[in-house]
């Protein structure tokens, strides 16, 4: 089927004012003052088609608009990073105008120094006919081993793991997202026509700053979904890849991509081996260039030479940076300065940006397309319809209410002179233009 995808990123936030570290709610309130001033809410759908809001725990969160390809999503996600960084600059200026000197730091990571974990949630459109529980059982091996491609890496108490999320995930399936922390959230919330669609809500991945890793994360998953969500049912070859103990395998892979993993049928394979099988099965469904990158990373890891892909795999780039710093300064593995550098690696506009600009990490997107994505939505999904309506209503100073599935414009002139409201339903995430949209835009009249 024609798929739609998007990613929700929860950012870490800290702020200081007047020599004092602010609490999380204080920092979030100051950061979102410009949003509230412009949108009268800390939850705003934007002209880009995306959504900027405060999540539970006072985390700034940006949800990309609905995208058609992993490459398109990559651009939208990079635009979200730039958006929240610009928001911090605006919030600092606004606070300065009231006599408050505030410094914000934003982090695209998944754990803080207190042991709290926050997520990067991926969303994929699948058909209603997909039986979610058995499908996720077949997908679990892929998600557990996918961290070798796209883990963000973590140096914690003298130990390096390739994934930030691995030690915080507990089960394969659950409707809960905080206590159980599953690989996939089973809550049936399609955000679309529930008779036709499901939303596969994946919680297993790390947030990525390295664009090749981010592309691999969603692009390989899109390809593997073509083996699961298809007219004839899931590819039967996936059943032979089930792990005996998925939770143990998740943590074992995080510590060693070449560690032996026991399959349910008694065979032993490494995460790299299992990813290679998924590549062989699903590579033909991958976007142009992605299968070659997927294979290149697996080749380097299988050869025991991850440094060959240090410019493309985030955990490898991070481990190289930390190892070089440790050796240069003759530090013990548990030295607190390594933990500080680990955190600084994820700060927006900080260490990683320097690595990227120097060529130590490869960038895939261009500044012009990212700048465009800050205001222009993807053209072939309902994000375009939402954006057109938001833009038109805003230009006419009309009140409107927006969510993923519907847009309501208030106070429209009715035929009898009374004010009415009209709602546009966006039931199919793949539709960018409908007769109902054009009719409602015509009702708004010239701007």
Secondary structure, DSSP 8 states (H G I E B T S, - for coil): ----EEEEEEEEEEEEETTEE--HHHHHHHHTHHHHHHHSSSEEE-TTS-EEEEETTTEEEEE---BSSHHHHHHHHHHHHHHHHHHHHHHHHHHHTTT--EEEEEE-SSB-TTS-B--EEEEEEEETTS-HHHHHHHHHHHHHHTHHHH---EEETTEEES-SSGGG--EEEES-SSSS-EEEE-----SS-TTTEEEEEE------SSHHHHHHHHHHHHHHHHHHSSTT-S-GGGGGG-BS-HHHHHHHHHH-TT--EEBTTS-EE-HHHHHHHHHHHHGGGS-TTHHHHHHHHHHHHHTT-GGGGTTT-HHHHHHHHHHHHHHHHT--TT-HHHHHHHHHHTBTTSHHHHHHHHTSS---S-HHHHHHHTT---TTSHHHHHHHHHHHHHHTT--EEE-SSEEEEEEEE-TTS-EEEEEEE---TT-S--HHHHHHHHHH---
